[in-house]
Amino acid sequence: IGLVALISASRAAADMGLTASDIDKFPGVFAALMCVIVWIAGVGCTFVSRNGAVGFRIPSAFASDYNWRVYNSTAGILFMAHSLAFALAVIFMPRPLTMAESMCASLIPTLPIVIIAYLIGRSIIRRHEVRMSVIKSPKEGDGE
């Protein structure tokens, strides 16, 4: 998708009468590279086992393997979705794409994605804790 974005940027610039020397290819290449990096980070978060170096590293994630898997899977899926959405958005951004537009579109959504991943992960963990407490608590009328 990043390659399609770069080709569409070149075609749009050619339609506007810009020559190859007028076109700054770096923003398109940067956007494509950021798509790949964010996608790899998402895949890495999704499949990494609990460790002290890589992953969605917050204190509550280290509490159990389940917490680690929930936080990292949620963050990984959101990062992969962001990468896909960004790649599609780059195709439809105004041409020629500037470096500022490329950087803003790729880096600004990162903090909200991390916050949303934390909130979703926390709600999944709380729901799991409630379910486990209901399963472990004795049922009424069992004679106890």
Residue pairs with C-beta under 8 A, 6 or more apart in sequence:
1 35
1 84
1 87
1 88
1 90
1 91
2 31
2 32
2 33
2 35
2 36
2 87
2 90
3 32
4 91
5 28
5 31
5 32
5 87
5 90
5 91
6 25
6 28
6 29
6 31
6 32
8 91
8 95
9 23
9 27
9 28
9 95
9 96
9 97
10 23
10 25
10 28
12 95
12 96
13 22
13 23
13 95
13 96
16 95
16 96
18 96
23 96
24 96
24 98
24 99
26 99
27 96
27 97
27 98
27 99
27 101
27 102
28 90
28 97
28 102
30 99
30 102
30 103
30 106
31 86
31 87
31 90
31 97
31 102
31 105
31 106
32 87
32 90
34 86
34 102
34 106
34 107
35 83
35 86
35 87
35 90
35 106
36 83
38 79
38 80
38 82
38 83
38 86
38 106
39 79
39 80
39 83
39 84
41 76
41 79
42 75
42 76
42 77
42 78
42 79
42 80
42 81
42 82
42 83
43 76
43 80
44 54
44 55
44 76
45 55
45 56
45 72
45 73
45 75
45 76
45 79
46 72
46 73
46 76
46 77
46 80
47 76
48 54
48 55
48 72
49 68
50 61
50 62
50 65
50 68
55 61
55 68
55 71
55 72
56 71
56 72
56 74
56 75
56 114
56 117
56 118
56 121
58 71
58 118
60 67
60 71
60 122
60 125
61 67
61 68
61 71
61 72
61 121
62 68
66 125
66 128
67 121
67 125
70 121
70 124
70 125
70 128
71 117
71 118
71 121
74 117
74 120
74 121
74 124
75 113
75 114
75 117
75 121
78 113
78 116
78 117
78 120
79 113
82 109
82 110
82 113
86 105
86 106
86 109
89 105
90 97
90 102
90 105
93 101
93 105
94 101
138 144
